[in-house]
Amino acid sequence: QVALGESGGGLVQAGASLRLSCAVSGRTLGTHAVAWFRQAPGKEREFVAAIRWNSRITYYADSVKGRFTISKDNADNTVNLQMNSLKPEDTAVYYCAAAYRYYSDITDFHETSSYGDWGQGTQVTVSS
């Protein structure tokens, strides 16, 4: 299992960009994917994007496709989320999570139960 730590959140205006980072440490050998989720006040935690650990194949929620980019830096095992053209509805606490099983069904990436470890979250606030 691994430990995850998010950074990079903040307060920005609509249309701006932010880059979130998730530092992954520990035994990464069994990690199959890392994902970003977000949770707005009063709402359920929702899938944002995921990247397979070895192949770096990526998946996105429809709501962020074309605006957000997930990537993995092999040098330091960091998973980044570049967020462009931010909207007020992107306001949420963003979490990264690690999956320890291989999922062939893309919809499995959308389920919080597919992930074994989570970071503490970082707040992103987008003002209109």
C-alpha positions in Angstrom: 0.0 0.0 0.0 1.0 3.6 -0.5 0.6 7.0 1.1 -0.8 9.9 -0.9 -0.5 13.6 -0.3 -2.2 16.3 -2.4 -1.0 19.8 -2.9 -1.7 22.8 -5.2 -5.2 23.8 -4.3 -6.2 27.4 -3.9 -8.6 30.2 -4.8 -8.8 31.4 -8.4 -11.2 33.2 -10.7 -13.2 31.5 -13.4 -11.2 30.8 -16.5 -7.9 30.5 -14.6 -5.7 27.4 -14.3 -4.4 25.3 -11.4 -2.1 22.3 -11.1 -2.7 19.8 -8.4 -0.1 17.3 -7.4 -0.4 13.9 -5.7 2.8 12.6 -4.1 2.7 8.8 -4.0 5.1 7.1 -1.6 5.6 3.6 -0.2 5.2 0.3 -1.9 4.0 1.3 -5.4 4.7 -2.1 -7.0 1.1 -3.2 -6.5 -0.4 0.1 -7.6 -2.5 -0.3 -10.8 -3.9 3.2 -11.1 -4.2 6.6 -9.4 -7.3 8.7 -9.7 -8.5 12.2 -8.8 -12.0 12.6 -7.2 -13.7 15.7 -5.9 -16.4 16.4 -3.4 -18.4 19.6 -3.2 -20.4 20.6 -0.1 -23.5 18.5 0.2 -22.6 16.3 -2.7 -21.2 12.8 -3.1 -17.6 12.3 -4.0 -17.3 12.1 -7.8 -14.7 10.8 -10.3 -12.6 13.3 -12.1 -9.8 11.4 -13.9 -7.6 8.3 -13.6 -4.3 7.1 -15.0 -3.0 3.6 -15.1 0.2 3.3 -13.2 2.4 1.5 -15.8 0.8 2.2 -19.2 -0.2 5.8 -18.3 -3.5 5.3 -20.1 -5.9 8.0 -18.9 -9.6 8.3 -18.3 -11.8 11.4 -17.7 -15.2 12.4 -16.5 -17.2 14.0 -19.2 -17.5 17.2 -17.1 -13.7 17.8 -17.3 -12.8 16.3 -20.6 -10.8 18.7 -22.7 -10.1 21.0 -19.7 -8.2 18.8 -17.3 -5.2 16.6 -17.9 -3.9 13.9 -15.7 -0.2 12.8 -15.9 2.3 10.8 -14.0 5.9 11.8 -13.4 7.9 8.6 -13.2 10.9 10.4 -11.7 9.2 11.1 -8.3 6.0 9.1 -8.5 3.8 12.2 -8.7 0.4 12.2 -10.3 -0.6 15.7 -11.5 -3.9 17.2 -12.5 -3.6 20.2 -14.8 -6.9 22.1 -14.6 -7.6 24.8 -17.2 -10.6 27.0 -18.0 -11.8 26.5 -14.4 -15.5 27.0 -13.7 -17.3 27.8 -10.4 -18.8 24.3 -10.5 -15.3 22.9 -10.3 -15.2 24.2 -6.7 -14.6 21.2 -4.4 -12.1 19.3 -2.2 -10.0 17.3 -4.6 -8.7 13.9 -3.5 -6.3 11.4 -5.0 -6.6 7.7 -4.5 -4.7 4.5 -5.4 -6.2 1.3 -6.8 -4.6 -2.0 -6.2 -6.6 -4.1 -8.7 -6.5 -4.1 -12.5 -9.8 -2.9 -13.9 -10.7 -3.6 -17.5 -14.1 -2.0 -17.2 -13.7 1.8 -17.3 -16.7 2.3 -15.1 -14.9 0.7 -12.3 -12.6 3.7 -12.1 -15.6 5.8 -11.2 -16.4 3.9 -8.0 -14.8 5.1 -4.8 -14.9 1.4 -3.6 -12.3 0.6 -6.3 -9.6 2.5 -4.4 -7.7 1.3 -1.3 -6.0 4.4 -0.1 -6.8 8.1 -0.2 -5.1 11.4 0.4 -6.3 14.1 2.8 -7.6 16.4 0.1 -6.9 19.9 -1.2 -9.4 22.7 -1.5 -10.1 24.3 -4.9 -12.3 27.3 -5.0 -13.3 29.0 -8.3 -15.0 32.4 -8.0 -17.3 33.8 -10.7 
